[in-house]
């Protein structure tokens, strides 16, 4: 099992739960560039610590929001490719359907892979619904545009005998011939995240790593079963290698349970406030599959992010969930190192195994010193035990 440290690099001074919207419409006058300078360097230091502790690193990007200062994952990856030594660098990811030039994405990813010595894990994602408008994207054709951009990126990464032309419905490229080519051949490992069974099956058909983001035990097991179905349909066999599955949860630990729970509550505020988006941007028509759109419209809260269920079937609306709700769902792992270890093991065993565990180890107003302490305790007291326990895990079969 590989374990990744993740932070969205929040800007805490503007992350106000009382604010109507934390995304898209929030004015950037609330951001002091001098404060942002300190925060960027602080978060990079924390990723460097994770590298030293034997953890890997995960990066994402968001736009026009106080919850995430990473406006370009590629810029941050380039920095980390140079200042870290051994960590796998997972970008999950790059919203390629919102990008005007997939060839530039391929160029930058190849460059990052070379600088890092072949440590890039390439995640290409659909992107979140509320960023469709600022990206000037059409949500009704987003998935078609996504797969076309994907095809062009993969062809650019794997074509080495001179230029080619690409003529698609959404992208037109001439004399594509990226320099450098990636160090990992034929290309860096490809990931994508999803919350729907249909997309999980498509990722399985292509053999890519599927990332489930804070879906908890119940939803993650559904995705893994759907992935297995797609894997079988593609003629890949009746079992899925564990390294095709990645899951992102939240984790904060301390030498006592009380302090750990205080830290975890800071991180959990990310999910509690994720629905605070100006209403016109939250549900763009055509973005969600019909069944998901129907569930969303039925919610009593017009800004509700989503409702999950505990393993015993109890509904939990994330915007109002307690820390114990998150723990029961399998979204937050917290407490002393022993407690967090047991919670993680219970979750991994319940979903049938896991190859990649991504842990949001910092969020909200969690301070640098707290993050360093939590990461260090995890790296020294939890990570070695997880690697030993799951060293022999090889395959998933429902």
C-alpha positions in Angstrom: 0.0 0.0 0.0 1.2 3.5 -0.9 0.1 6.4 1.4 0.0 10.0 0.1 -0.1 13.3 2.0 -2.6 15.8 0.5 -3.6 19.4 1.3 -5.7 21.7 -0.9 -3.6 24.7 0.3 -6.5 26.6 1.9 -6.4 30.3 2.6 -7.8 30.1 6.2 -8.5 33.8 6.7 -11.2 33.8 4.1 -12.5 30.3 4.8 -15.5 31.6 6.8 -18.3 29.1 7.3 -20.7 32.0 7.6 -19.9 33.2 4.1 -22.6 32.5 1.5 -20.1 31.3 -1.1 -16.5 30.2 -0.7 -16.1 29.6 -4.5 -16.3 31.5 -7.8 -17.9 34.7 -6.5 -15.7 35.3 -3.5 -13.7 38.5 -4.2 -9.9 38.2 -4.3 -9.5 41.4 -2.3 -9.8 39.0 0.7 -6.5 37.4 -0.3 -3.4 39.2 1.0 -0.6 38.1 -1.4 2.0 38.4 1.4 -0.1 35.9 3.5 -0.4 33.7 0.4 3.4 33.7 0.0 3.8 32.4 3.5 1.1 29.8 3.0 2.6 28.4 -0.2 6.0 27.9 1.3 4.5 26.4 4.4 2.5 23.8 2.5 5.5 23.0 0.3 7.6 22.4 3.5 4.9 20.0 4.7 5.0 18.0 1.5 8.8 17.9 1.8 8.4 16.5 5.3 6.0 13.8 4.0 8.6 12.8 1.4 11.2 12.5 4.2 8.8 10.4 6.3 8.3 7.9 3.4 5.0 9.1 2.2 4.0 10.0 -1.3 2.4 13.3 -2.4 -1.0 14.1 -4.0 -1.8 17.5 -5.7 -5.0 18.9 -7.1 -6.1 22.3 -8.4 -9.2 24.5 -8.0 -10.0 28.0 -9.2 -11.5 31.1 -7.7 -11.8 29.8 -4.2 -10.5 30.3 -0.7 -10.4 26.6 -0.1 -7.5 25.9 -2.5 -4.6 28.2 -3.5 -3.4 25.7 -6.2 -4.5 27.4 -9.4 -2.1 25.3 -11.4 -1.2 21.8 -10.2 1.5 21.6 -12.9 3.4 24.6 -11.4 3.3 23.0 -7.9 4.3 19.6 -9.3 7.3 21.2 -11.0 8.5 22.6 -7.7 8.0 19.4 -5.9 9.7 17.4 -8.6 12.9 19.3 -7.8 12.7 19.6 -4.0 11.5 16.1 -3.1 13.7 13.0 -3.4 11.6 9.8 -3.4 7.9 10.4 -3.2 5.6 9.5 -6.1 3.9 12.7 -7.3 0.3 12.1 -7.9 -1.7 14.9 -9.6 -5.4 14.2 -9.3 -5.8 16.1 -11.1 -5.8 18.1 -14.2 -9.2 19.1 -15.5 -8.3 18.5 -19.1 -11.8 19.1 -20.6 -11.5 22.7 -19.3 -8.0 23.3 -20.8 -7.8 24.8 -24.3 -4.6 23.0 -25.2 -4.1 19.3 -24.3 -0.7 19.3 -26.1 0.6 21.8 -23.6 -0.7 19.5 -20.8 1.3 16.6 -22.3 4.4 18.7 -22.6 4.3 19.9 -19.0 3.6 16.4 -17.7 6.5 14.9 -19.6 8.8 17.7 -18.4 7.7 17.0 -14.7 8.2 13.3 -15.1 11.8 13.9 -16.4 12.7 16.4 -13.7 11.4 14.1 -11.0 13.3 11.1 -12.3 10.1 9.2 -13.3 8.0 9.8 -10.2 4.8 11.3 -11.8 1.4 9.7 -11.4 -0.8 11.4 -14.1 -4.4 12.0 -13.1 -6.8 13.4 -15.7 -10.1 14.5 -14.3 -13.5 15.9 -15.3 -13.4 18.8 -13.0 -16.0 20.0 -10.4 -19.4 21.4 -11.5 -18.9 24.9 -10.1 -15.9 25.6 -12.2 -17.7 25.1 -15.5 -18.7 28.8 -15.7 -15.3 30.4 -15.0 -13.7 27.9 -17.4 -16.3 28.8 -20.0 -17.0 25.1 -20.5 -20.2 23.5 -21.8 -21.2 20.8 -19.2 -23.4 18.9 -21.7 -20.4 17.9 -23.8 -17.8 17.7 -21.0 -17.2 14.0 -21.0 -16.9 13.8 -24.8 -14.4 16.7 -24.6 -12.6 15.0 -21.7 -12.0 11.7 -23.6 -10.9 13.5 -26.8 -8.4 15.6 -24.8 -7.2 12.4 -23.1 -6.7 10.7 -26.4 -4.6 13.6 -27.7 -2.5 13.7 -24.5 -1.8 10.0 -24.5 -0.9 10.0 -28.2 1.5 13.0 -27.6 3.2 11.2 -24.7 3.6 7.9 -26.6 4.5 9.1 -30.2 8.3 9.2 -30.7 8.9 8.9 -34.4 8.2 12.5 -35.4 5.2 14.9 -35.6 1.6 13.9 -36.1 -1.6 15.8 -36.7 -4.7 15.4 -34.7 -8.2 16.3 -36.0 -10.9 15.9 -33.4 -14.3 17.4 -32.8 -13.0 19.8 -30.1 -9.3 19.9 -30.6 -7.2 20.4 -33.7 -3.4 20.0 -33.4 -0.7 20.3 -36.0 2.9 18.9 -35.9 2.6 17.5 -32.4 6.0 16.4 -31.3 6.6 17.0 -27.6 10.1 17.5 -26.1 11.1 16.0 -23.8 9.3 12.7 -23.9 8.4 11.2 -20.5 10.9 9.2 -18.6 8.3 6.5 -17.7 7.4 4.4 -20.7 5.1 4.1 -22.5 3.7 6.9 -20.2 3.3 7.7 -16.5 0.6 5.7 -14.7 -2.8 7.2 -15.5 -5.5 7.9 -12.9 -8.9 9.4 -12.8 -11.4 10.1 -10.1 -15.1 9.4 -10.2 -18.2 9.0 -8.0 -20.3 7.1 -10.6 -20.4 3.4 -11.5 -20.5 4.1 -15.2 -17.2 6.1 -15.2 -15.6 3.5 -12.9 -16.4 0.8 -15.5 -14.9 2.9 -18.3 -11.7 3.4 -16.3 -11.6 -0.3 -15.7 -11.9 -1.1 -19.4 -8.9 1.1 -20.0 -7.0 -0.3 -17.0 -6.5 3.0 -15.3 -6.3 3.6 -11.5 -9.7 4.8 -10.2 -9.7 7.4 -7.4 -12.6 7.6 -5.0 -12.8 10.8 -3.1 -14.2 10.7 0.5 -17.1 8.4 -0.6 -16.9 6.4 2.6 -17.2 2.6 2.9 -20.5 2.1 1.2 -19.9 4.2 -1.9 -16.4 3.1 -2.4 -17.3 -0.6 -2.3 -20.0 0.2 -5.0 -17.3 1.8 -7.2 -14.9 -1.1 -6.7 -17.6 -3.6 -7.7 -18.5 -1.5 -10.8 -14.8 -1.4 -11.6 -14.5 -5.1 -11.4 -17.5 -5.5 -13.7 -15.8 -3.2 -16.3 -12.5 -5.1 -15.8 -14.3 -8.4 -16.6 -16.1 -7.0 -19.6 -12.8 -5.9 -21.0 -11.5 -9.5 -20.7 -9.0 -8.6 -18.1 -9.9 -11.5 -15.7 -12.0 -12.0 -12.6 -9.8 -10.2 -10.1 -8.5 -6.6 -10.1 -5.0 -5.8 -9.0 -5.2 -3.8 -5.7 -3.0 -1.1 -7.2 -5.9 -0.1 -9.5 -7.8 1.3 -6.5 -7.1 4.7 -4.8 -9.1 6.3 -2.0 -8.9 9.7 -0.4 -10.0 10.3 3.2 -9.0 12.6 6.0 -6.5 12.0 8.8 -5.3 13.8 11.8 -3.6 12.2 14.8 -2.0 13.3 18.0 -0.6 11.6 21.1 -4.0 12.0 22.7 -7.5 11.6 21.3 -8.8 15.0 22.3 -6.1 16.9 20.5 -6.4 14.6 17.5 -10.2 15.2 17.2 -9.6 19.0 17.4 -7.2 18.7 14.4 -9.5 16.4 12.5 -12.4 18.8 12.9 -10.4 21.5 11.1 -9.9 19.2 8.2 -13.5 18.0 8.2 -14.7 21.6 7.7 -13.7 21.1 4.1 -16.6 18.8 3.5 -18.9 20.8 5.8 -18.4 23.9 3.7 -18.0 22.3 0.3 -21.6 23.1 -0.6 -21.2 26.8 0.0 -21.2 27.8 -3.6 -23.3 30.5 -5.2 -26.5 28.7 -6.4 -26.1 29.4 -10.2 -22.8 27.5 -10.3 -23.6 24.4 -8.2 -25.7 22.3 -10.6 -24.9 23.2 -14.2 -27.4 21.4 -16.5 -25.9 18.4 -18.2 -23.0 18.0 -15.8 -24.4 15.3 -13.6 -25.8 11.9 -14.8 -29.6 12.0 -14.6 -29.8 9.8 -11.5 -27.3 12.0 -9.6 -29.1 15.2 -10.7 -32.4 13.8 -9.4 -30.9 12.9 -6.0 -29.4 16.4 -5.8 -32.7 18.2 -6.6 -34.6 16.2 -4.0 -32.3 17.5 -1.2 -33.9 19.9 1.2 -30.7 22.0 1.1 -30.3 23.6 -2.4 -26.6 23.8 -1.8 -26.2 20.3 -0.4 -23.0 18.6 -1.5 -24.3 15.1 -1.1 -25.6 12.6 1.4 -23.7 9.4 2.3 -24.6 6.4 4.3 -22.9 4.6 7.2 -22.3 0.9 6.8 -25.5 0.3 8.8 -27.6 2.4 6.4 -27.9 5.6 8.4 -27.9 8.7 6.1 -25.3 11.5 6.8 -25.5 14.8 5.1 -22.0 16.0 4.9 -22.7 19.7 5.3 -24.0 19.0 8.8 -22.0 15.9 9.8 -20.3 15.5 13.1 -16.8 14.1 13.4 -18.2 10.8 14.7 -20.5 10.7 11.5 -17.4 11.1 9.3 -15.5 8.4 11.3 -18.4 6.0 11.0 -18.8 6.5 7.3 -15.1 5.8 6.7 -14.1 9.4 5.7 -12.1 10.5 8.7 -9.4 8.5 10.5 -8.3 10.1 13.8 -7.3 9.7 17.4 -4.0 8.3 18.6 -1.7 6.5 16.2 -3.2 3.1 17.3 -6.8 4.4 16.9 -6.1 5.8 13.4 -4.4 2.6 12.4 -7.3 0.4 13.5 -9.8 2.7 11.7 -7.8 2.6 8.5 -7.5 -1.2 8.6 -11.2 -1.6 9.3 -12.0 0.6 6.2 -9.5 -1.1 3.9 -10.7 -4.6 4.9 -14.4 -3.6 4.5 -13.9 -2.4 0.9 -11.9 -5.5 -0.1 -8.4 -4.0 -0.3 -6.7 -0.8 -1.4 -3.5 0.0 -3.2 -3.3 3.7 -2.7 -4.5 5.6 0.4 -4.6 9.4 0.0 -4.9 11.3 3.3 -5.9 14.9 3.5 -3.6 15.6 6.4 -4.2 19.4 6.6 -7.2 21.6 6.1 -9.0 24.7 7.2 -7.3 26.4 10.2 -5.0 23.5 11.2 -1.7 25.1 11.9 1.7 24.2 10.6 3.0 22.9 13.9 -0.1 20.7 14.3 0.3 19.4 10.7 4.0 18.6 11.3 3.2 16.7 14.5 0.4 14.7 13.0 2.4 13.8 9.9 5.4 12.8 12.0 3.3 10.6 14.3 1.7 9.0 11.2 5.0 8.5 9.4 6.7 6.9 12.4 3.9 5.0 14.0 1.2 4.2 11.4 2.8 4.0 8.0 5.2 1.2 8.7 2.4 -1.0 10.2 0.2 -0.4 7.2 2.9 -1.3 4.8 3.7 -4.5 6.7 0.0 -5.5 7.1 -0.9 -5.1 3.4 2.4 -6.1 1.9 0.9 -9.3 0.5 -2.4 -7.8 -0.8 -2.7 -8.5 -4.5 -6.2 -8.5 -5.9 -9.8 -7.5 -5.4 -12.8 -9.8 -6.2 -16.3 -9.1 -5.1 
